[in-house]
Amino acid sequence: MTSVTGAWQGFHAWREARRVSGLERPVHFIPTMGALHEGHAALIRAARTETSAEIVVSVYVNPTQFNDAVDFESYPKTEAADVELAMNAGADVVVFPKPEELYPGGIPDRAPETDYGALTRLWEAEHRQGHFDGVVAVVRELFRETQPHRAFFGEKDWQQLAVIQRLAALEFPGLQVVPVGTVRESGGLAMSSRNARLSASGVERAQALYRGLAQIARQEGAAEVVNAVRAHWVAGGIEVEYLAVVDAEDLTEPRMKHRPGRVIVAAWVEGVRLIDNLPLPPLTQ
């Protein structure tokens, strides 16, 4: 039996190579939109811990999850660098899906609406209309195409992770969605392809986000600390879109007793939208 490795244009080509090789290893899957960085490498390394699995990375910039056409058009496309990073991190295969594989009827103006309650109504969903509709639509098809045993997602996009976990629970029994901790730059800023748009002073300003979240986490989400952190950010030139202490599983507030929480933020620095979060211990009273 030979291994299937390398970059493939489309899932059909990859599956045909698997068929010819007789390869039947379980798939560990990492879906991405490209512009790969160390955060994606961490996902691949996490998937690589089980040596019997085939590590498959997909790269597809999904138009239906963008509510800003300019943001979609300007999204970086770095295919050669993406393949190099993925393979160096331990991927076996990088697949560039064809649009018709994911949207057989053509790419719609908007994906069908997904209703997972608060998960698809609050926070990111409220500020990015249609975003999670597009995420669910494309990830559903990616899961169907790859039939993975495990899929790996970063905790930086905490609400997206929760949405994908709900999708898997409802439609893909047996699929394990594995969270991987947020990878941070030296000053604590959560790693993101968007960070490259920040100037040096913008990066320094944005580092205050992590420091503030850490302060809130140390005080277990106390309301007065949340308010003080928000005020400090605003005074420092950060535009806060939302900052909240929520239930870690369903993202509602107020938090329920005996369940872990999460402090979440979306903010703008130099016209760049950044998101981040940190865990909070369960409420005991």
ABEGO torsion letter per residue (X at the ends): XBBBBEBBBEAAAAAAAAAAAGBABBBBBBBBAEGBBAAAAAAAAAAAABAABBBBBBBBBBAAABABAAAAAABBBBAAAAAAAAAAAGBABBBBBBAAAABAAEBBABBBBBBAEAAAABEAAAABBGAAAAAAAAAAAAAAAAGBABBBBBAABAAAAAAAAAAAAAABBGBBBBBBBBBBBAAGBBBBAAAAABBAAAAAAAAAAAAAAAAAAAAGGBAAAAAAAAAAAAAAGBBBABBBBBBAAAGBOBBBBGBBBBBBBBBBBGGBBBBBBBBBBBBAX
